[in-house]
Amino acid sequence: MIAPVVDSRTRIRVLHSLAPPDGTTKYVNQITEGAADDVTVRYFSWREALSGRYDVLHLHWPELLLRGRSARIRLAKRLCMRLLLLRTRLLRIPIVRTVHNLDPHERGSRAEQRLLAAIQSRTSLFIRLNPTTELPGGAPVESILHGHYRDRFAAHPRESRRTDRVLYFGIIRPYKGVDRLLEIAPELGAAGIEVRIVGSPTPELRDEVRQRADELANVSARLAFVADAELVAEVSAADLVVLPYRELHNSGVALVALSLDRPVLVPDGPSTRALRDEVGSDWVIPYEGELGPEQVIRALDLVHRPGRSPRPALEGRDWASIGEAHSAAYRRAIEGAER
């Protein structure tokens, strides 16, 4: 059976490896709300993937489809993925993959790595979120920037900015480097800088953050996944958002901060330098090496200097333009699969 030809007038049914929107701001919201008029968005389940009708399989973080709490669940998911790869090959359904990270943040088993390599080889088209991402040769590549959140957050009131408050927000995992921010918190406190942590942590990091918040007067925390209204209040109350990641390639968190007109301190690298050059050096401040108190203090000095630009330049990151770019990418992938 051969997938039908999709011309410029035919709707494209796209199955994303994402759960449906749940009322909180996640990447799936932007993919859904920004979809072009000719794209029908579907959400992932193994039943839909293995028996549903769709024209494109769009993968995000494919390793998450292979993981589970028990060995039996992981084995079942790997089997389902092999069946899915066979189905897409037989039906000539192209696989499009958005490269959110170069490698999984948490390394999986050898069986998982082998299957991820198989997914990579079956991918018809890669989408990269910034022009610095280097991908192995073979499949075509499209550059489609991550969208901003200005429109989504426009309905929520903002808090007054609190001078010398630095904020980390987002999921709290070891690779995010929150422990390093807590290590330098005493020195930041001596400089009159308040540290705020907001997000959902692992159990081990939850205990560490709570302990530091109890011990240090300049550290406070809200350890939960927060709704949009609370997120807007937390970010807008900050003077500077600090992302002490041990490695940063793409960051939706940085885009949230910039969408709310808050500058970000980020690890230096090709992708963060590209973001700085795009939106302005007043708004994206890369630091080299391990995060230290002097880098936070220097960033706050930059934030406080007069004559800064009023807003970061986020033109070209509206989701309508991004939706149209995705539609064109899907059509390119379909045409390639039909040859």
C-alpha positions as CSV (number, residue, x, y, z in Angstrom):
1,M,0.0,0.0,0.0
2,I,1.4,3.4,-1.0
3,A,0.6,6.6,0.8
4,P,-1.6,8.9,-1.4
5,V,0.0,11.9,-3.2
6,V,-0.5,15.1,-1.1
7,D,-0.6,18.2,-3.2
8,S,-0.8,21.8,-2.1
9,R,-4.6,21.6,-1.7
10,T,-4.8,18.4,0.4
11,R,-4.9,18.5,4.2
12,I,-2.0,16.8,5.9
13,R,-2.7,14.6,8.9
14,V,0.2,14.8,11.3
15,L,0.7,12.5,14.3
16,H,2.9,14.2,16.9
17,S,4.6,12.1,19.6
18,L,3.1,14.4,22.1
19,A,0.3,14.2,24.6
20,P,-2.7,16.5,24.1
21,P,-2.7,20.0,25.6
22,D,-3.6,19.9,29.3
23,G,-4.2,23.6,30.1
24,T,-0.6,24.3,31.0
25,T,2.0,25.9,28.6
26,K,3.9,23.2,26.8
27,Y,5.5,22.8,23.4
28,V,2.4,20.9,22.3
29,N,0.2,24.0,22.8
30,Q,2.3,26.0,20.3
31,I,2.4,23.1,17.8
32,T,-1.4,22.8,18.0
33,E,-2.4,26.5,18.1
34,G,0.1,27.5,15.4
35,A,-0.7,24.7,13.0
36,A,-1.3,25.9,9.4
37,D,-4.8,25.7,8.0
38,D,-3.9,22.7,5.9
39,V,-2.6,20.7,8.8
40,T,-4.7,18.4,11.1
41,V,-2.9,17.7,14.4
42,R,-3.2,14.3,16.1
43,Y,-1.7,13.3,19.4
44,F,0.2,10.1,20.2
45,S,-1.0,6.8,21.5
46,W,0.5,3.5,20.5
47,R,-2.9,2.4,19.1
48,E,-3.1,5.5,16.9
49,A,0.5,5.1,15.8
50,L,0.1,1.4,14.9
51,S,-3.4,1.5,13.4
52,G,-4.5,5.1,12.7
53,R,-4.5,7.0,9.4
54,Y,-2.0,9.8,9.2
55,D,0.3,11.3,6.5
56,V,3.3,12.2,8.6
57,L,4.8,10.9,11.9
58,H,6.4,13.9,13.7
59,L,8.7,12.8,16.5
60,H,9.8,14.9,19.5
61,W,12.2,13.4,22.2
62,P,11.8,9.9,20.8
63,E,13.6,8.4,23.8
64,L,10.6,9.2,25.9
65,L,8.5,6.8,23.8
66,L,10.8,4.0,24.8
67,R,11.0,4.4,28.6
68,G,8.9,3.0,31.4
69,R,9.0,2.1,35.0
70,S,9.6,-1.6,34.5
71,A,11.6,-3.8,32.2
72,R,8.4,-5.3,30.8
73,I,7.0,-1.9,29.9
74,R,10.3,-0.9,28.3
75,L,10.5,-4.1,26.3
76,A,6.9,-3.7,25.1
77,K,7.6,-0.1,24.0
78,R,10.6,-1.1,22.1
79,L,8.6,-3.8,20.3
80,C,5.9,-1.3,19.4
81,M,8.5,1.1,18.1
82,R,10.0,-1.6,15.8
83,L,6.5,-2.3,14.5
84,L,5.9,1.4,14.0
85,L,9.1,1.7,12.0
86,L,8.1,-1.2,9.9
87,R,4.6,0.3,9.3
88,T,5.9,3.7,8.3
89,R,8.4,2.0,5.8
90,L,5.7,-0.2,4.2
91,L,3.2,2.6,3.9
92,R,5.8,5.2,3.0
93,I,4.8,7.4,5.8
94,P,7.6,9.9,6.3
95,I,9.1,10.5,9.8
96,V,9.9,14.1,10.6
97,R,11.9,14.7,13.8
98,T,12.4,17.9,15.6
99,V,15.9,17.9,17.2
100,H,15.2,19.5,20.6
101,N,18.5,18.2,22.0
102,L,21.6,16.7,20.3
103,D,21.5,13.7,22.7
104,P,19.1,12.5,25.4
105,H,19.7,14.3,28.7
106,E,19.6,11.0,30.6
107,R,21.5,8.2,28.8
108,G,19.4,5.1,28.2
109,S,20.2,1.4,27.8
110,R,22.1,-0.1,24.9
111,A,18.8,-1.5,23.6
112,E,17.4,2.0,23.6
113,Q,20.4,3.5,21.9
114,R,20.2,0.9,19.1
115,L,16.6,1.7,18.5
116,L,17.2,5.4,18.6
117,A,19.8,4.8,15.9
118,A,17.2,2.9,13.9
119,I,14.8,5.9,14.2
120,Q,17.6,8.2,13.1
121,S,18.2,6.2,10.0
122,R,14.5,6.1,9.1
123,T,13.9,9.8,9.6
124,S,12.9,11.5,6.3
125,L,13.5,15.1,7.4
126,F,15.0,16.8,10.5
127,I,13.8,20.1,11.9
128,R,16.4,22.0,13.9
129,L,15.4,24.8,16.2
130,N,18.5,26.9,15.7
131,P,20.9,27.3,12.7
132,T,23.9,26.1,14.8
133,T,22.6,22.5,15.2
134,E,24.9,20.1,13.3
135,L,23.3,16.9,12.1
136,P,24.7,13.8,10.4
137,G,24.5,13.8,6.7
138,G,21.8,12.0,4.8
139,A,18.3,13.3,5.5
140,P,17.2,16.8,4.6
141,V,17.2,19.5,7.3
142,E,14.9,22.5,7.8
143,S,15.6,25.3,10.3
144,I,12.4,26.4,12.0
145,L,12.9,28.6,15.1
146,H,11.2,27.9,18.4
147,G,8.2,30.3,18.8
148,H,7.7,33.0,21.4
149,Y,5.0,33.0,24.1
150,R,4.0,36.7,24.0
151,D,0.5,36.1,22.7
152,R,-0.1,33.2,25.1
153,F,0.9,35.1,28.2
154,A,-0.7,38.5,27.2
155,A,-3.9,37.8,29.2
156,H,-2.1,37.3,32.5
157,P,-1.1,40.2,34.8
158,R,2.5,40.8,35.5
159,E,4.2,41.5,38.8
160,S,6.5,44.5,39.5
161,R,10.1,43.6,39.0
162,R,12.1,43.0,42.1
163,T,15.5,44.5,41.9
164,D,18.3,41.9,42.4
165,R,16.0,38.9,42.4
166,V,17.4,36.1,40.2
167,L,15.1,33.3,39.1
168,Y,15.5,29.7,38.0
169,F,12.3,28.1,36.7
170,G,11.5,24.9,34.9
171,I,11.9,21.2,35.6
172,I,14.7,20.6,38.1
173,R,17.0,17.8,37.1
174,P,20.7,17.1,37.7
175,Y,21.7,18.3,34.2
176,K,20.0,21.7,34.8
177,G,22.7,22.8,37.3
178,V,20.4,24.1,40.0
179,D,22.7,22.6,42.6
180,R,25.4,25.0,41.4
181,L,23.1,28.0,41.7
182,L,22.4,26.9,45.3
183,E,26.2,26.5,46.0
184,I,26.9,30.1,45.1
185,A,23.7,31.4,46.9
186,P,25.5,32.4,50.1
187,E,27.9,34.7,48.1
188,L,25.0,36.1,46.2
189,G,23.2,36.8,49.5
190,A,26.3,38.7,50.7
191,A,25.9,40.9,47.6
192,G,22.2,41.5,48.4
193,I,20.9,39.2,45.7
194,E,17.8,37.0,46.2
195,V,17.6,33.5,44.6
196,R,14.2,32.1,43.7
197,I,13.7,28.5,42.5
198,V,10.4,27.5,40.8
199,G,9.7,24.1,39.3
200,S,9.1,20.4,39.7
201,P,12.2,18.5,41.0
202,T,13.4,15.0,41.4
203,P,13.0,13.7,45.0
204,E,16.7,14.1,45.8
205,L,16.9,17.6,44.5
206,R,13.6,18.5,46.2
207,D,15.3,17.8,49.6
208,E,18.4,19.7,48.6
209,V,16.5,22.8,47.5
210,R,14.3,22.8,50.6
211,Q,17.3,22.5,52.9
212,R,19.0,25.4,51.3
213,A,15.8,27.5,51.4
214,D,15.5,26.7,55.1
215,E,19.2,27.6,55.8
216,L,19.6,30.7,53.7
217,A,17.6,33.9,54.1
218,N,18.1,34.9,50.4
219,V,16.8,31.6,48.9
220,S,13.1,30.8,48.4
221,A,11.4,28.1,46.4
222,R,8.1,27.0,44.9
223,L,8.6,23.3,44.1
224,A,5.8,22.4,41.8
225,F,4.8,22.7,38.2
226,V,2.9,26.0,38.1
227,A,0.0,27.2,35.9
228,D,0.5,30.0,33.4
229,A,-0.8,32.8,35.6
230,E,1.6,31.9,38.4
231,L,4.4,31.4,35.9
232,V,3.9,34.9,34.5
233,A,3.9,36.3,38.0
234,E,7.1,34.5,39.0
235,V,9.0,35.5,35.8
236,S,7.9,39.1,35.7
237,A,8.9,39.6,39.4
238,A,12.5,38.6,38.6
239,D,15.3,40.9,37.6
240,L,17.2,38.2,35.8
241,V,16.5,34.6,34.8
242,V,19.5,32.3,35.4
243,L,19.8,29.0,33.5
244,P,22.9,27.3,35.0
245,Y,22.6,24.3,32.7
246,R,25.6,22.1,32.3
247,E,24.8,22.0,28.6
248,L,22.3,24.1,26.8
249,H,21.3,23.6,23.1
250,N,17.7,24.7,22.8
251,S,15.6,26.2,25.6
252,G,11.9,26.8,25.7
253,V,12.5,28.3,29.2
254,A,14.7,31.0,27.7
255,L,12.0,31.8,25.2
256,V,9.4,32.1,28.0
257,A,11.6,34.6,29.9
258,L,12.3,36.6,26.8
259,S,8.6,36.6,25.9
260,L,8.0,38.3,29.3
261,D,10.8,40.8,28.7
262,R,13.2,39.3,31.2
263,P,16.9,38.9,30.4
264,V,18.5,35.5,30.7
265,L,22.0,34.4,31.9
266,V,22.9,31.2,29.9
267,P,26.0,29.0,29.3
268,D,28.1,30.2,26.4
269,G,27.9,28.1,23.3
270,P,27.1,28.4,19.6
271,S,23.3,28.2,20.1
272,T,23.2,30.8,22.9
273,R,25.5,33.1,21.0
274,A,23.2,32.8,18.0
275,L,20.2,33.7,20.2
276,R,22.1,36.7,21.6
277,D,22.9,37.9,18.2
278,E,19.3,37.6,17.1
279,V,17.4,39.1,20.1
280,G,20.1,41.5,21.5
281,S,23.0,41.4,23.9
282,D,20.9,43.3,26.5
283,W,18.7,40.2,26.7
284,V,20.8,37.1,26.3
285,I,24.0,37.1,28.4
286,P,26.3,34.0,27.9
287,Y,28.8,33.1,30.6
288,E,31.9,30.9,30.1
289,G,32.8,28.0,32.3
290,E,31.1,27.1,35.5
291,L,28.6,29.5,36.9
292,G,30.0,31.7,39.7
293,P,28.7,34.6,41.7
294,E,30.8,37.1,39.8
295,Q,29.0,36.2,36.6
296,V,25.6,36.7,38.2
297,I,26.6,40.0,39.6
298,R,28.1,41.2,36.3
299,A,24.9,40.2,34.5
300,L,22.8,42.2,36.9
301,D,25.1,45.2,36.3
302,L,24.3,44.9,32.6
303,V,20.6,44.6,33.3
304,H,20.6,47.8,35.4
305,R,22.6,50.0,33.0
306,P,20.6,52.8,31.4
307,G,19.8,52.9,27.7
308,R,18.9,49.2,27.2
309,S,16.6,48.2,24.4
310,P,13.0,48.1,25.6
311,R,12.2,44.6,24.4
312,P,14.1,41.6,23.0
313,A,13.7,41.2,19.2
314,L,11.5,38.1,18.7
315,E,10.3,38.9,15.2
316,G,10.0,35.8,13.0
317,R,9.1,33.6,16.1
318,D,5.3,34.0,15.8
319,W,3.6,30.7,15.7
320,A,1.6,31.4,12.5
321,S,4.9,31.7,10.6
322,I,6.2,28.7,12.3
323,G,3.1,26.7,11.4
324,E,3.4,27.6,7.8
325,A,7.1,26.5,7.8
326,H,6.1,23.2,9.3
327,S,3.5,22.7,6.7
328,A,6.1,23.2,3.9
329,A,8.4,20.8,5.7
330,Y,5.8,18.1,5.9
331,R,5.1,18.4,2.2
332,R,8.8,18.2,1.4
333,A,9.0,15.0,3.5
334,I,5.9,13.5,1.8
335,E,7.3,14.2,-1.6
336,G,10.6,12.6,-0.7
337,A,8.8,9.5,0.6
338,E,6.9,9.1,-2.7
339,R,9.9,9.0,-4.9
